[in-house]
Amino acid sequence: MTPILLLLLHLFFLLTVHAARNVSRRNVVLVIFDDLRPVLGGYGDYLAKTPHLNAFMNESYHFTRAYSQQSLCAPSRNSMLTGRRPDTLHLYDFYNYWREFAGNFTTLPQYFKAHNYYTYGIGKVFHSGISSNNTDDYPYSWSQPTFRPPSEKYMNSPVCPDNSGVLRKNLICPVHLQTQPLKTLPDIESTAEAIRFINTYKRRRPFFLALGFHKPHINFRFPQQFIERFRVEDFNNYTTDTHKPVDMPNVAWNPYIDVRSRDDFKYQNISFPYGPISAVQRSQIRQAYYASVAYVDDLFGKFVAHVDRRNTIMLVTSDHGWSLGEHAEWAKYSNFEVALRVPLIIQSPEFPLQTFQRMHTIVELLDIFPTLVDLAHLPSLPRCNTPSSEQLTCGEGKSLYPLLRGIGLGDEYVALSQYPRPGIEPSKHPNSDKPKLLNIKVMGYSMRTTSYRYTLWVRFHSQNFSRDWNAIFGEELYDHRLDAGEETNLAYMIEFNETRTYLKHQLITAFSK
């Protein structure tokens, strides 16, 4: 046999082995909802109407205590998809691209792409605009440009007809599709594209598909039939909070400025910054939020029906939560449980289940990157050393793969989150809900343990990203064993001094690593 023929046979053998390995690899689907707190029937919410997510959860693992690193879209997604904390990325707003601002860090889809996966993003995965280089991080993260639904450009347009037929920019906006631009809605278009991709994908490589839904993010625009599933009176007693708690530090408050700017809200003459809003409005907002969730649940059901789950790893989550009147707040923009806790549901053919499996370990969105890597049996993502900014490919989270295998279920972890403020009082200018980097003067650092949430608001220097742990503008301590709603701040009670001091030390140590 000639050397050339031997070489050709050798190359053929290598290509055959390579192809066989790819065929044996499972596809990966990541689904990200926007502003979705765990208001799902599978999470025990009796008001929710989410049959499709409930059915999916019945064959999945779901984590009951999963937390975002910042309750704002772009920073949360940057953190989740790079596997690094906001303090590592130095990105707390919408106005910088991490590759140019902090480091050319490898992303979750980029890692799969580097390991011969075909990667495709649909809808809102990265936050659009400057924060993802106006390209959704293509071509680094994706094998083809991200699909952005054509009707997305109308999301903040006056498209909500009022009773007289005038088009408004309303907060609550149930619609008939035939009245809308392009006669559709962004999430409907994204779902159709995801189904098309699943049904037509023919390449030999496995795929990594990320599907990002816009809802239930405001405005609450969805087909009319979904609000008709809910009675507004069922939301009257959702929470007893009508005013800002007296023991809540002012710096912790979000004045829900974007909600106030909506046409159906801004003429109510609600006093700034603490309100309150009327009982009728409170119930209507909750009804509309739950209707938005029911809407995307319906779309999720349409999509998942096309997924071959015998060969697909699926992970479903959200970028952060949303307040529905708890502490008399409406929005995210805080360090409270309702703004940070998210659903996290994992399904893999490697772990077939007959019934759903609750996991009570505290986990973070940072953990998604190493977890999906391990579930796909790719080379494990290295843990970042200190300082992590010097490593381009690493993660600051932990892999949840051992937990799915039943290893370390008794281990205790904490979740670390943070939120910036321009000052110690709520303000419109600068916007204390969404301050730009140069305006940030205070950072609220929060730690969720098994029993407590402890939050410390301290001076922050945006010029060099340093903080002064001794310049304290607010302190919060909530005991989740007795106070799941975080209604009573224990930080100033003498009998909790020892607990507070211990948690303060633990928090400072964790954020100073």
Buried (B, 14 or more C-beta within 10 A) or exposed (E): EEEEEEEEEEEEEEEEEEEEEBEEBBBBBBBBBBBBBBBBBBBEBEBBBBBBBBBBBBBBBBBBBBBBBBBBBBBBBBBBBBBBBBBBBBBBBBBBBBBEBBBEBBBBBBBBBBBBBBBBBBBBBBBBEBBBBEBBBBEBBBBEEBBBBEBBEBBEEEBBBEEEEEEBBBBBBBBEEEEBEBEBBBBBBBBBBBBEBBEEBEEEBBBBBBBBBBBBBBBBBBBEEBBEEBEEEBBEEBBEBEEBBEEBBBBBBBBBBBBBEBBBBEEEEBEEBBBBBEEEBBBBBBBBBBBBBBBBBBBBBBBBEEBEBEEBBBBBBBBBBBBBBBBBBBBBBBBBBBBBBBBBBBBBBEBEEEEBBEBEBBBBBBBBBBBBBBBBEBEEBEBBEEEBBEBEBBBBBBBBBBBBEEEEEEEEBBBBBBBBBBBBEBBEEBBBBBBBBEBBBBBBBBBBBEEBBBBBBBBBEBEEBEBEBEEBBBBBBBBBEEBEBBBEBBBEEEEBEEBBEEBBEBBBEEBEE
